[in-house]
């Protein structure tokens, strides 16, 4: 079974993905800049053979659901993620703000209304992204 659903963390909307496979579960939180994933993510592959793609990603181990991924510390992150501010030990929910671009936080129309199915970003998250925190 595959579940795709919206996730809102501190006013920031991202996509949650859960995949049930035989004897395993995959969990992903994805934004427009990058993603967090369960232990199946191969950070060494992303930093090695796929380095030219400059993938912003983080890995948490021992998680089976998106909810667990958000509460778990990141075990490893790609070089691109480190350059963006993610660090091993950071909780998934703390890392979410780095997964979305500031353009994704600011509605194109200039209004504070969110598109259908999206959550409006909060002011604090916007300020943090602009400040590079």
Buried (B, 14 or more C-beta within 10 A) or exposed (E): EEEEEEBBBBBBBBBBBBBEEEEEBBBBBBBEBBBBBBBBBBBEEBBEEEEEEBBBBBBBEEBBBBBBBBEBBBBBBBBBBBEBBBEBEBBBBBBBBBBBEBEBBBBEEEEEEBEEEBBBBBEEBBEBBEEEE
